[in-house]
Amino acid sequence: MTARPLGIAVRPGVLHVPGYFDAGEQRALVDELREAARIAPFFTPKMPRTGKPFSVRMSNCGSLGWVSDVAGYRYQPHHPETDAPWPPIPERVLAAWGALSGYPHPPEACLVNFYAAAARMGLHQDRDEEAFDAPVVSISLGDTAVFRIGGASRSDPTTSFKLASGDALVFGGEARLAFHGIDRIVAGSSTLLADGGRINLTLRRVTPPQRAVST
């Protein structure tokens, strides 16, 4: 891999690393994700209780995958529609976790979200995990997204900035439970994906390491 640019400390616990993956790495990663999607096709998650569909489509890689449906939010080891195990996390993505997270144990889940031009993601917390000592690592591919992040309360002030193709984002420590979301997609800002849109990879450690070892 090429030398990495210095990260930008957006606020305490939030690090933005523009251009973490160069153009060649981005293309290779998209090819790997296409192969993963053959095993675990994209599906449309739904809101708990109401069943309202998300505007994003998603899949997962790793030993655990995040799903949402009328029964609630949860992690499970198999695809909700095919019942097959999730494919492994690509090696270059695991290497990014090792370089960026500062956490001594591997991620268990890699959410793969696809945003079409009109897709959004409202402010939310990543709090379905048990290992809150591990940060969240995010990788952007394709069209630029306007990302918003605040504090541990929904009413806290927020900061917005753009995540371009190849950018990485890390938030942990006091920002691990920060509310965050995607305000909009800048359609046509990248040619990486033939039909446009954005892919976001979100790496998370779900269980405490001692729990994972003992089960």
PyMOL CGO cylinders between C-alpha atoms (Angstrom):
from pymol import cmd
from pymol.cgo import CYLINDER

trace = [
    CYLINDER, 0.00, 0.00, 0.00, 1.05, 3.56, -0.56, 0.3, 1, 1, 1, 1, 1, 1,
    CYLINDER, 1.05, 3.56, -0.56, 2.05, 6.00, 2.19, 0.3, 1, 1, 1, 1, 1, 1,
    CYLINDER, 2.05, 6.00, 2.19, -0.94, 7.38, 4.03, 0.3, 1, 1, 1, 1, 1, 1,
    CYLINDER, -0.94, 7.38, 4.03, -1.81, 11.05, 4.38, 0.3, 1, 1, 1, 1, 1, 1,
    CYLINDER, -1.81, 11.05, 4.38, -2.09, 12.38, 7.90, 0.3, 1, 1, 1, 1, 1, 1,
    CYLINDER, -2.09, 12.38, 7.90, -5.50, 12.16, 9.47, 0.3, 1, 1, 1, 1, 1, 1,
    CYLINDER, -5.50, 12.16, 9.47, -7.61, 15.16, 10.46, 0.3, 1, 1, 1, 1, 1, 1,
    CYLINDER, -7.61, 15.16, 10.46, -8.83, 15.26, 14.05, 0.3, 1, 1, 1, 1, 1, 1,
    CYLINDER, -8.83, 15.26, 14.05, -12.38, 16.49, 13.44, 0.3, 1, 1, 1, 1, 1, 1,
    CYLINDER, -12.38, 16.49, 13.44, -13.24, 16.54, 17.15, 0.3, 1, 1, 1, 1, 1, 1,
    CYLINDER, -13.24, 16.54, 17.15, -12.08, 14.50, 20.17, 0.3, 1, 1, 1, 1, 1, 1,
    CYLINDER, -12.08, 14.50, 20.17, -12.24, 10.83, 19.26, 0.3, 1, 1, 1, 1, 1, 1,
    CYLINDER, -12.24, 10.83, 19.26, -13.04, 11.42, 15.56, 0.3, 1, 1, 1, 1, 1, 1,
    CYLINDER, -13.04, 11.42, 15.56, -10.30, 11.01, 12.93, 0.3, 1, 1, 1, 1, 1, 1,
    CYLINDER, -10.30, 11.01, 12.93, -10.84, 11.58, 9.20, 0.3, 1, 1, 1, 1, 1, 1,
    CYLINDER, -10.84, 11.58, 9.20, -8.16, 10.10, 6.91, 0.3, 1, 1, 1, 1, 1, 1,
    CYLINDER, -8.16, 10.10, 6.91, -8.67, 11.41, 3.35, 0.3, 1, 1, 1, 1, 1, 1,
    CYLINDER, -8.67, 11.41, 3.35, -7.44, 9.14, 0.56, 0.3, 1, 1, 1, 1, 1, 1,
    CYLINDER, -7.44, 9.14, 0.56, -6.60, 6.18, 2.77, 0.3, 1, 1, 1, 1, 1, 1,
    CYLINDER, -6.60, 6.18, 2.77, -7.13, 3.85, -0.18, 0.3, 1, 1, 1, 1, 1, 1,
    CYLINDER, -7.13, 3.85, -0.18, -5.67, 4.97, -3.50, 0.3, 1, 1, 1, 1, 1, 1,
    CYLINDER, -5.67, 4.97, -3.50, -7.54, 4.54, -6.81, 0.3, 1, 1, 1, 1, 1, 1,
    CYLINDER, -7.54, 4.54, -6.81, -6.11, 1.09, -7.56, 0.3, 1, 1, 1, 1, 1, 1,
    CYLINDER, -6.11, 1.09, -7.56, -6.92, -0.20, -4.09, 0.3, 1, 1, 1, 1, 1, 1,
    CYLINDER, -6.92, -0.20, -4.09, -10.45, 1.13, -4.37, 0.3, 1, 1, 1, 1, 1, 1,
    CYLINDER, -10.45, 1.13, -4.37, -11.03, -0.73, -7.64, 0.3, 1, 1, 1, 1, 1, 1,
    CYLINDER, -11.03, -0.73, -7.64, -9.61, -3.94, -6.20, 0.3, 1, 1, 1, 1, 1, 1,
    CYLINDER, -9.61, -3.94, -6.20, -11.78, -3.62, -3.11, 0.3, 1, 1, 1, 1, 1, 1,
    CYLINDER, -11.78, -3.62, -3.11, -14.93, -3.08, -5.20, 0.3, 1, 1, 1, 1, 1, 1,
    CYLINDER, -14.93, -3.08, -5.20, -14.11, -6.28, -7.10, 0.3, 1, 1, 1, 1, 1, 1,
    CYLINDER, -14.11, -6.28, -7.10, -13.73, -8.15, -3.80, 0.3, 1, 1, 1, 1, 1, 1,
    CYLINDER, -13.73, -8.15, -3.80, -17.06, -6.80, -2.57, 0.3, 1, 1, 1, 1, 1, 1,
    CYLINDER, -17.06, -6.80, -2.57, -18.77, -7.92, -5.78, 0.3, 1, 1, 1, 1, 1, 1,
    CYLINDER, -18.77, -7.92, -5.78, -17.56, -11.45, -5.06, 0.3, 1, 1, 1, 1, 1, 1,
    CYLINDER, -17.56, -11.45, -5.06, -18.76, -11.19, -1.47, 0.3, 1, 1, 1, 1, 1, 1,
    CYLINDER, -18.76, -11.19, -1.47, -22.19, -10.07, -2.69, 0.3, 1, 1, 1, 1, 1, 1,
    CYLINDER, -22.19, -10.07, -2.69, -22.51, -13.27, -4.72, 0.3, 1, 1, 1, 1, 1, 1,
    CYLINDER, -22.51, -13.27, -4.72, -22.40, -15.14, -1.41, 0.3, 1, 1, 1, 1, 1, 1,
    CYLINDER, -22.40, -15.14, -1.41, -24.37, -12.58, 0.60, 0.3, 1, 1, 1, 1, 1, 1,
    CYLINDER, -24.37, -12.58, 0.60, -26.66, -10.59, -1.73, 0.3, 1, 1, 1, 1, 1, 1,
    CYLINDER, -26.66, -10.59, -1.73, -27.73, -7.08, -0.79, 0.3, 1, 1, 1, 1, 1, 1,
    CYLINDER, -27.73, -7.08, -0.79, -31.04, -6.88, 1.06, 0.3, 1, 1, 1, 1, 1, 1,
    CYLINDER, -31.04, -6.88, 1.06, -33.23, -4.04, 2.32, 0.3, 1, 1, 1, 1, 1, 1,
    CYLINDER, -33.23, -4.04, 2.32, -33.27, -3.72, 6.12, 0.3, 1, 1, 1, 1, 1, 1,
    CYLINDER, -33.27, -3.72, 6.12, -36.50, -2.61, 7.79, 0.3, 1, 1, 1, 1, 1, 1,
    CYLINDER, -36.50, -2.61, 7.79, -37.25, -0.56, 10.86, 0.3, 1, 1, 1, 1, 1, 1,
    CYLINDER, -37.25, -0.56, 10.86, -38.23, -2.46, 14.02, 0.3, 1, 1, 1, 1, 1, 1,
    CYLINDER, -38.23, -2.46, 14.02, -41.96, -2.65, 14.74, 0.3, 1, 1, 1, 1, 1, 1,
    CYLINDER, -41.96, -2.65, 14.74, -43.07, -0.54, 11.76, 0.3, 1, 1, 1, 1, 1, 1,
    CYLINDER, -43.07, -0.54, 11.76, -41.36, -2.53, 9.02, 0.3, 1, 1, 1, 1, 1, 1,
    CYLINDER, -41.36, -2.53, 9.02, -40.56, 0.68, 7.14, 0.3, 1, 1, 1, 1, 1, 1,
    CYLINDER, -40.56, 0.68, 7.14, -37.71, -0.03, 4.68, 0.3, 1, 1, 1, 1, 1, 1,
    CYLINDER, -37.71, -0.03, 4.68, -34.38, 1.76, 4.98, 0.3, 1, 1, 1, 1, 1, 1,
    CYLINDER, -34.38, 1.76, 4.98, -33.29, 3.88, 2.02, 0.3, 1, 1, 1, 1, 1, 1,
    CYLINDER, -33.29, 3.88, 2.02, -29.98, 1.98, 1.92, 0.3, 1, 1, 1, 1, 1, 1,
    CYLINDER, -29.98, 1.98, 1.92, -29.46, -1.61, 0.88, 0.3, 1, 1, 1, 1, 1, 1,
    CYLINDER, -29.46, -1.61, 0.88, -26.93, -3.68, 2.75, 0.3, 1, 1, 1, 1, 1, 1,
    CYLINDER, -26.93, -3.68, 2.75, -24.96, -6.85, 3.24, 0.3, 1, 1, 1, 1, 1, 1,
    CYLINDER, -24.96, -6.85, 3.24, -22.24, -7.93, 5.68, 0.3, 1, 1, 1, 1, 1, 1,
    CYLINDER, -22.24, -7.93, 5.68, -18.89, -9.66, 5.85, 0.3, 1, 1, 1, 1, 1, 1,
    CYLINDER, -18.89, -9.66, 5.85, -17.35, -11.30, 8.89, 0.3, 1, 1, 1, 1, 1, 1,
    CYLINDER, -17.35, -11.30, 8.89, -18.35, -13.81, 11.55, 0.3, 1, 1, 1, 1, 1, 1,
    CYLINDER, -18.35, -13.81, 11.55, -21.30, -11.61, 12.53, 0.3, 1, 1, 1, 1, 1, 1,
    CYLINDER, -21.30, -11.61, 12.53, -23.56, -9.37, 10.48, 0.3, 1, 1, 1, 1, 1, 1,
    CYLINDER, -23.56, -9.37, 10.48, -25.88, -6.56, 11.55, 0.3, 1, 1, 1, 1, 1, 1,
    CYLINDER, -25.88, -6.56, 11.55, -29.52, -6.86, 10.52, 0.3, 1, 1, 1, 1, 1, 1,
    CYLINDER, -29.52, -6.86, 10.52, -32.70, -4.90, 11.20, 0.3, 1, 1, 1, 1, 1, 1,
    CYLINDER, -32.70, -4.90, 11.20, -36.28, -6.05, 10.74, 0.3, 1, 1, 1, 1, 1, 1,
    CYLINDER, -36.28, -6.05, 10.74, -39.61, -5.90, 12.56, 0.3, 1, 1, 1, 1, 1, 1,
    CYLINDER, -39.61, -5.90, 12.56, -38.12, -8.01, 15.38, 0.3, 1, 1, 1, 1, 1, 1,
    CYLINDER, -38.12, -8.01, 15.38, -35.41, -5.43, 16.11, 0.3, 1, 1, 1, 1, 1, 1,
    CYLINDER, -35.41, -5.43, 16.11, -31.72, -4.64, 15.61, 0.3, 1, 1, 1, 1, 1, 1,
    CYLINDER, -31.72, -4.64, 15.61, -29.24, -7.47, 16.15, 0.3, 1, 1, 1, 1, 1, 1,
    CYLINDER, -29.24, -7.47, 16.15, -26.10, -9.28, 15.04, 0.3, 1, 1, 1, 1, 1, 1,
    CYLINDER, -26.10, -9.28, 15.04, -26.34, -12.79, 13.65, 0.3, 1, 1, 1, 1, 1, 1,
    CYLINDER, -26.34, -12.79, 13.65, -23.93, -15.19, 11.90, 0.3, 1, 1, 1, 1, 1, 1,
    CYLINDER, -23.93, -15.19, 11.90, -26.07, -15.76, 8.81, 0.3, 1, 1, 1, 1, 1, 1,
    CYLINDER, -26.07, -15.76, 8.81, -27.78, -13.86, 6.00, 0.3, 1, 1, 1, 1, 1, 1,
    CYLINDER, -27.78, -13.86, 6.00, -31.45, -13.08, 6.83, 0.3, 1, 1, 1, 1, 1, 1,
    CYLINDER, -31.45, -13.08, 6.83, -32.74, -14.25, 3.44, 0.3, 1, 1, 1, 1, 1, 1,
    CYLINDER, -32.74, -14.25, 3.44, -30.40, -17.07, 2.33, 0.3, 1, 1, 1, 1, 1, 1,
    CYLINDER, -30.40, -17.07, 2.33, -29.49, -18.31, 5.85, 0.3, 1, 1, 1, 1, 1, 1,
    CYLINDER, -29.49, -18.31, 5.85, -25.90, -18.76, 4.58, 0.3, 1, 1, 1, 1, 1, 1,
    CYLINDER, -25.90, -18.76, 4.58, -22.89, -17.63, 6.66, 0.3, 1, 1, 1, 1, 1, 1,
    CYLINDER, -22.89, -17.63, 6.66, -21.50, -14.21, 5.83, 0.3, 1, 1, 1, 1, 1, 1,
    CYLINDER, -21.50, -14.21, 5.83, -18.36, -14.16, 3.64, 0.3, 1, 1, 1, 1, 1, 1,
    CYLINDER, -18.36, -14.16, 3.64, -15.04, -13.26, 5.28, 0.3, 1, 1, 1, 1, 1, 1,
    CYLINDER, -15.04, -13.26, 5.28, -13.90, -9.67, 5.62, 0.3, 1, 1, 1, 1, 1, 1,
    CYLINDER, -13.90, -9.67, 5.62, -11.47, -8.82, 2.77, 0.3, 1, 1, 1, 1, 1, 1,
    CYLINDER, -11.47, -8.82, 2.77, -7.84, -8.86, 3.84, 0.3, 1, 1, 1, 1, 1, 1,
    CYLINDER, -7.84, -8.86, 3.84, -7.18, -5.25, 2.78, 0.3, 1, 1, 1, 1, 1, 1,
    CYLINDER, -7.18, -5.25, 2.78, -10.09, -4.16, 4.98, 0.3, 1, 1, 1, 1, 1, 1,
    CYLINDER, -10.09, -4.16, 4.98, -8.73, -6.12, 7.94, 0.3, 1, 1, 1, 1, 1, 1,
    CYLINDER, -8.73, -6.12, 7.94, -5.36, -4.45, 7.32, 0.3, 1, 1, 1, 1, 1, 1,
    CYLINDER, -5.36, -4.45, 7.32, -7.04, -1.04, 7.47, 0.3, 1, 1, 1, 1, 1, 1,
    CYLINDER, -7.04, -1.04, 7.47, -8.58, -1.94, 10.84, 0.3, 1, 1, 1, 1, 1, 1,
    CYLINDER, -8.58, -1.94, 10.84, -5.14, -2.98, 12.11, 0.3, 1, 1, 1, 1, 1, 1,
    CYLINDER, -5.14, -2.98, 12.11, -3.56, 0.26, 10.93, 0.3, 1, 1, 1, 1, 1, 1,
    CYLINDER, -3.56, 0.26, 10.93, -6.30, 2.65, 12.03, 0.3, 1, 1, 1, 1, 1, 1,
    CYLINDER, -6.30, 2.65, 12.03, -8.18, 1.26, 15.03, 0.3, 1, 1, 1, 1, 1, 1,
    CYLINDER, -8.18, 1.26, 15.03, -5.41, 1.00, 17.63, 0.3, 1, 1, 1, 1, 1, 1,
    CYLINDER, -5.41, 1.00, 17.63, -7.37, -2.00, 18.94, 0.3, 1, 1, 1, 1, 1, 1,
    CYLINDER, -7.37, -2.00, 18.94, -5.53, -5.31, 19.55, 0.3, 1, 1, 1, 1, 1, 1,
    CYLINDER, -5.53, -5.31, 19.55, -8.36, -7.61, 18.41, 0.3, 1, 1, 1, 1, 1, 1,
    CYLINDER, -8.36, -7.61, 18.41, -9.94, -8.07, 14.97, 0.3, 1, 1, 1, 1, 1, 1,
    CYLINDER, -9.94, -8.07, 14.97, -13.38, -6.80, 13.96, 0.3, 1, 1, 1, 1, 1, 1,
    CYLINDER, -13.38, -6.80, 13.96, -16.20, -9.31, 13.85, 0.3, 1, 1, 1, 1, 1, 1,
    CYLINDER, -16.20, -9.31, 13.85, -18.58, -7.41, 11.59, 0.3, 1, 1, 1, 1, 1, 1,
    CYLINDER, -18.58, -7.41, 11.59, -18.16, -5.41, 8.41, 0.3, 1, 1, 1, 1, 1, 1,
    CYLINDER, -18.16, -5.41, 8.41, -21.42, -3.76, 7.37, 0.3, 1, 1, 1, 1, 1, 1,
    CYLINDER, -21.42, -3.76, 7.37, -21.61, -3.11, 3.62, 0.3, 1, 1, 1, 1, 1, 1,
    CYLINDER, -21.61, -3.11, 3.62, -24.14, -0.34, 2.95, 0.3, 1, 1, 1, 1, 1, 1,
    CYLINDER, -24.14, -0.34, 2.95, -25.04, 0.82, -0.55, 0.3, 1, 1, 1, 1, 1, 1,
    CYLINDER, -25.04, 0.82, -0.55, -26.37, 4.37, -0.92, 0.3, 1, 1, 1, 1, 1, 1,
    CYLINDER, -26.37, 4.37, -0.92, -28.13, 5.30, -4.14, 0.3, 1, 1, 1, 1, 1, 1,
    CYLINDER, -28.13, 5.30, -4.14, -28.29, 9.02, -4.97, 0.3, 1, 1, 1, 1, 1, 1,
    CYLINDER, -28.29, 9.02, -4.97, -31.41, 9.64, -2.88, 0.3, 1, 1, 1, 1, 1, 1,
    CYLINDER, -31.41, 9.64, -2.88, -30.43, 7.50, 0.13, 0.3, 1, 1, 1, 1, 1, 1,
    CYLINDER, -30.43, 7.50, 0.13, -29.91, 9.00, 3.57, 0.3, 1, 1, 1, 1, 1, 1,
    CYLINDER, -29.91, 9.00, 3.57, -29.09, 7.78, 7.07, 0.3, 1, 1, 1, 1, 1, 1,
    CYLINDER, -29.09, 7.78, 7.07, -30.58, 9.68, 10.00, 0.3, 1, 1, 1, 1, 1, 1,
    CYLINDER, -30.58, 9.68, 10.00, -28.67, 10.45, 13.18, 0.3, 1, 1, 1, 1, 1, 1,
    CYLINDER, -28.67, 10.45, 13.18, -28.16, 7.27, 15.18, 0.3, 1, 1, 1, 1, 1, 1,
    CYLINDER, -28.16, 7.27, 15.18, -25.76, 5.62, 17.61, 0.3, 1, 1, 1, 1, 1, 1,
    CYLINDER, -25.76, 5.62, 17.61, -23.86, 2.37, 17.02, 0.3, 1, 1, 1, 1, 1, 1,
    CYLINDER, -23.86, 2.37, 17.02, -24.85, 0.75, 20.32, 0.3, 1, 1, 1, 1, 1, 1,
    CYLINDER, -24.85, 0.75, 20.32, -25.86, -2.83, 19.49, 0.3, 1, 1, 1, 1, 1, 1,
    CYLINDER, -25.86, -2.83, 19.49, -22.36, -4.02, 20.38, 0.3, 1, 1, 1, 1, 1, 1,
    CYLINDER, -22.36, -4.02, 20.38, -20.87, -5.04, 23.73, 0.3, 1, 1, 1, 1, 1, 1,
    CYLINDER, -20.87, -5.04, 23.73, -17.25, -4.01, 23.06, 0.3, 1, 1, 1, 1, 1, 1,
    CYLINDER, -17.25, -4.01, 23.06, -17.53, -0.23, 23.38, 0.3, 1, 1, 1, 1, 1, 1,
    CYLINDER, -17.53, -0.23, 23.38, -13.78, 0.01, 24.06, 0.3, 1, 1, 1, 1, 1, 1,
    CYLINDER, -13.78, 0.01, 24.06, -13.22, -0.72, 20.35, 0.3, 1, 1, 1, 1, 1, 1,
    CYLINDER, -13.22, -0.72, 20.35, -13.67, 2.13, 17.86, 0.3, 1, 1, 1, 1, 1, 1,
    CYLINDER, -13.67, 2.13, 17.86, -15.76, 2.10, 14.71, 0.3, 1, 1, 1, 1, 1, 1,
    CYLINDER, -15.76, 2.10, 14.71, -13.77, 2.22, 11.44, 0.3, 1, 1, 1, 1, 1, 1,
    CYLINDER, -13.77, 2.22, 11.44, -15.54, 3.34, 8.27, 0.3, 1, 1, 1, 1, 1, 1,
    CYLINDER, -15.54, 3.34, 8.27, -14.35, 3.23, 4.64, 0.3, 1, 1, 1, 1, 1, 1,
    CYLINDER, -14.35, 3.23, 4.64, -16.05, 5.15, 1.81, 0.3, 1, 1, 1, 1, 1, 1,
    CYLINDER, -16.05, 5.15, 1.81, -16.15, 4.04, -1.83, 0.3, 1, 1, 1, 1, 1, 1,
    CYLINDER, -16.15, 4.04, -1.83, -17.84, 5.81, -4.74, 0.3, 1, 1, 1, 1, 1, 1,
    CYLINDER, -17.84, 5.81, -4.74, -19.81, 9.04, -4.59, 0.3, 1, 1, 1, 1, 1, 1,
    CYLINDER, -19.81, 9.04, -4.59, -19.01, 11.58, -1.89, 0.3, 1, 1, 1, 1, 1, 1,
    CYLINDER, -19.01, 11.58, -1.89, -21.25, 11.65, 1.18, 0.3, 1, 1, 1, 1, 1, 1,
    CYLINDER, -21.25, 11.65, 1.18, -21.98, 14.55, 3.53, 0.3, 1, 1, 1, 1, 1, 1,
    CYLINDER, -21.98, 14.55, 3.53, -21.39, 13.00, 6.95, 0.3, 1, 1, 1, 1, 1, 1,
    CYLINDER, -21.39, 13.00, 6.95, -22.66, 14.47, 10.22, 0.3, 1, 1, 1, 1, 1, 1,
    CYLINDER, -22.66, 14.47, 10.22, -21.47, 13.61, 13.73, 0.3, 1, 1, 1, 1, 1, 1,
    CYLINDER, -21.47, 13.61, 13.73, -22.41, 15.00, 17.13, 0.3, 1, 1, 1, 1, 1, 1,
    CYLINDER, -22.41, 15.00, 17.13, -22.13, 13.86, 20.72, 0.3, 1, 1, 1, 1, 1, 1,
    CYLINDER, -22.13, 13.86, 20.72, -23.61, 11.18, 22.95, 0.3, 1, 1, 1, 1, 1, 1,
    CYLINDER, -23.61, 11.18, 22.95, -26.92, 13.07, 23.13, 0.3, 1, 1, 1, 1, 1, 1,
    CYLINDER, -26.92, 13.07, 23.13, -29.08, 13.62, 20.07, 0.3, 1, 1, 1, 1, 1, 1,
    CYLINDER, -29.08, 13.62, 20.07, -29.34, 17.31, 21.00, 0.3, 1, 1, 1, 1, 1, 1,
    CYLINDER, -29.34, 17.31, 21.00, -25.56, 17.89, 21.08, 0.3, 1, 1, 1, 1, 1, 1,
    CYLINDER, -25.56, 17.89, 21.08, -24.04, 20.20, 18.42, 0.3, 1, 1, 1, 1, 1, 1,
    CYLINDER, -24.04, 20.20, 18.42, -22.98, 18.43, 15.24, 0.3, 1, 1, 1, 1, 1, 1,
    CYLINDER, -22.98, 18.43, 15.24, -20.15, 18.77, 12.72, 0.3, 1, 1, 1, 1, 1, 1,
    CYLINDER, -20.15, 18.77, 12.72, -20.58, 18.00, 9.01, 0.3, 1, 1, 1, 1, 1, 1,
    CYLINDER, -20.58, 18.00, 9.01, -17.87, 17.21, 6.45, 0.3, 1, 1, 1, 1, 1, 1,
    CYLINDER, -17.87, 17.21, 6.45, -17.49, 15.31, 3.19, 0.3, 1, 1, 1, 1, 1, 1,
    CYLINDER, -17.49, 15.31, 3.19, -16.31, 11.71, 2.89, 0.3, 1, 1, 1, 1, 1, 1,
    CYLINDER, -16.31, 11.71, 2.89, -14.90, 11.04, -0.57, 0.3, 1, 1, 1, 1, 1, 1,
    CYLINDER, -14.90, 11.04, -0.57, -14.06, 7.74, -2.25, 0.3, 1, 1, 1, 1, 1, 1,
    CYLINDER, -14.06, 7.74, -2.25, -11.11, 6.08, -0.51, 0.3, 1, 1, 1, 1, 1, 1,
    CYLINDER, -11.11, 6.08, -0.51, -11.50, 8.06, 2.72, 0.3, 1, 1, 1, 1, 1, 1,
    CYLINDER, -11.50, 8.06, 2.72, -11.40, 6.36, 6.11, 0.3, 1, 1, 1, 1, 1, 1,
    CYLINDER, -11.40, 6.36, 6.11, -13.05, 7.52, 9.31, 0.3, 1, 1, 1, 1, 1, 1,
    CYLINDER, -13.05, 7.52, 9.31, -12.42, 6.36, 12.87, 0.3, 1, 1, 1, 1, 1, 1,
    CYLINDER, -12.42, 6.36, 12.87, -14.45, 7.28, 15.93, 0.3, 1, 1, 1, 1, 1, 1,
    CYLINDER, -14.45, 7.28, 15.93, -13.91, 5.90, 19.40, 0.3, 1, 1, 1, 1, 1, 1,
    CYLINDER, -13.91, 5.90, 19.40, -13.17, 6.84, 22.98, 0.3, 1, 1, 1, 1, 1, 1,
    CYLINDER, -13.17, 6.84, 22.98, -15.51, 9.61, 24.06, 0.3, 1, 1, 1, 1, 1, 1,
    CYLINDER, -15.51, 9.61, 24.06, -16.97, 9.65, 20.52, 0.3, 1, 1, 1, 1, 1, 1,
    CYLINDER, -16.97, 9.65, 20.52, -17.73, 5.90, 20.38, 0.3, 1, 1, 1, 1, 1, 1,
    CYLINDER, -17.73, 5.90, 20.38, -21.44, 6.49, 21.08, 0.3, 1, 1, 1, 1, 1, 1,
    CYLINDER, -21.44, 6.49, 21.08, -21.71, 9.75, 19.15, 0.3, 1, 1, 1, 1, 1, 1,
    CYLINDER, -21.71, 9.75, 19.15, -24.83, 10.27, 17.08, 0.3, 1, 1, 1, 1, 1, 1,
    CYLINDER, -24.83, 10.27, 17.08, -23.92, 10.30, 13.39, 0.3, 1, 1, 1, 1, 1, 1,
    CYLINDER, -23.92, 10.30, 13.39, -25.53, 9.97, 9.97, 0.3, 1, 1, 1, 1, 1, 1,
    CYLINDER, -25.53, 9.97, 9.97, -25.43, 10.74, 6.26, 0.3, 1, 1, 1, 1, 1, 1,
    CYLINDER, -25.43, 10.74, 6.26, -27.18, 13.94, 5.18, 0.3, 1, 1, 1, 1, 1, 1,
    CYLINDER, -27.18, 13.94, 5.18, -26.92, 13.37, 1.44, 0.3, 1, 1, 1, 1, 1, 1,
    CYLINDER, -26.92, 13.37, 1.44, -24.97, 11.79, -1.40, 0.3, 1, 1, 1, 1, 1, 1,
    CYLINDER, -24.97, 11.79, -1.40, -23.23, 14.00, -3.96, 0.3, 1, 1, 1, 1, 1, 1,
    CYLINDER, -23.23, 14.00, -3.96, -24.37, 12.18, -7.08, 0.3, 1, 1, 1, 1, 1, 1,
    CYLINDER, -24.37, 12.18, -7.08, -21.85, 11.92, -9.92, 0.3, 1, 1, 1, 1, 1, 1,
    CYLINDER, -21.85, 11.92, -9.92, -18.86, 12.90, -7.77, 0.3, 1, 1, 1, 1, 1, 1,
    CYLINDER, -18.86, 12.90, -7.77, -17.05, 9.60, -8.44, 0.3, 1, 1, 1, 1, 1, 1,
    CYLINDER, -17.05, 9.60, -8.44, -16.70, 7.21, -11.38, 0.3, 1, 1, 1, 1, 1, 1,
    CYLINDER, -16.70, 7.21, -11.38, -15.63, 4.24, -9.24, 0.3, 1, 1, 1, 1, 1, 1,
    CYLINDER, -15.63, 4.24, -9.24, -19.04, 2.52, -9.38, 0.3, 1, 1, 1, 1, 1, 1,
    CYLINDER, -19.04, 2.52, -9.38, -20.33, 2.11, -12.93, 0.3, 1, 1, 1, 1, 1, 1,
    CYLINDER, -20.33, 2.11, -12.93, -23.91, 3.00, -12.00, 0.3, 1, 1, 1, 1, 1, 1,
    CYLINDER, -23.91, 3.00, -12.00, -23.00, 5.59, -9.38, 0.3, 1, 1, 1, 1, 1, 1,
    CYLINDER, -23.00, 5.59, -9.38, -23.82, 5.57, -5.70, 0.3, 1, 1, 1, 1, 1, 1,
    CYLINDER, -23.82, 5.57, -5.70, -21.75, 5.00, -2.60, 0.3, 1, 1, 1, 1, 1, 1,
    CYLINDER, -21.75, 5.00, -2.60, -20.59, 1.93, -0.71, 0.3, 1, 1, 1, 1, 1, 1,
    CYLINDER, -20.59, 1.93, -0.71, -19.74, 2.35, 2.95, 0.3, 1, 1, 1, 1, 1, 1,
    CYLINDER, -19.74, 2.35, 2.95, -17.90, -0.32, 4.94, 0.3, 1, 1, 1, 1, 1, 1,
    CYLINDER, -17.90, -0.32, 4.94, -18.34, -0.10, 8.71, 0.3, 1, 1, 1, 1, 1, 1,
    CYLINDER, -18.34, -0.10, 8.71, -16.06, -2.27, 10.82, 0.3, 1, 1, 1, 1, 1, 1,
    CYLINDER, -16.06, -2.27, 10.82, -17.10, -3.10, 14.38, 0.3, 1, 1, 1, 1, 1, 1,
    CYLINDER, -17.10, -3.10, 14.38, -16.00, -5.33, 17.21, 0.3, 1, 1, 1, 1, 1, 1,
    CYLINDER, -16.00, -5.33, 17.21, -19.19, -6.82, 18.63, 0.3, 1, 1, 1, 1, 1, 1,
    CYLINDER, -19.19, -6.82, 18.63, -18.25, -9.02, 21.59, 0.3, 1, 1, 1, 1, 1, 1,
    CYLINDER, -18.25, -9.02, 21.59, -15.59, -8.52, 24.27, 0.3, 1, 1, 1, 1, 1, 1,
    CYLINDER, -15.59, -8.52, 24.27, -12.44, -10.51, 23.37, 0.3, 1, 1, 1, 1, 1, 1,
    CYLINDER, -12.44, -10.51, 23.37, -12.70, -12.78, 26.44, 0.3, 1, 1, 1, 1, 1, 1,
    CYLINDER, -12.70, -12.78, 26.44, -16.29, -13.64, 25.48, 0.3, 1, 1, 1, 1, 1, 1,
    CYLINDER, -16.29, -13.64, 25.48, -15.23, -14.53, 21.94, 0.3, 1, 1, 1, 1, 1, 1,
    CYLINDER, -15.23, -14.53, 21.94, -12.37, -16.75, 23.18, 0.3, 1, 1, 1, 1, 1, 1,
    CYLINDER, -12.37, -16.75, 23.18, -14.50, -18.64, 25.71, 0.3, 1, 1, 1, 1, 1, 1,
    CYLINDER, -14.50, -18.64, 25.71, -17.41, -19.52, 23.38, 0.3, 1, 1, 1, 1, 1, 1,
]
cmd.load_cgo(trace, "trace")
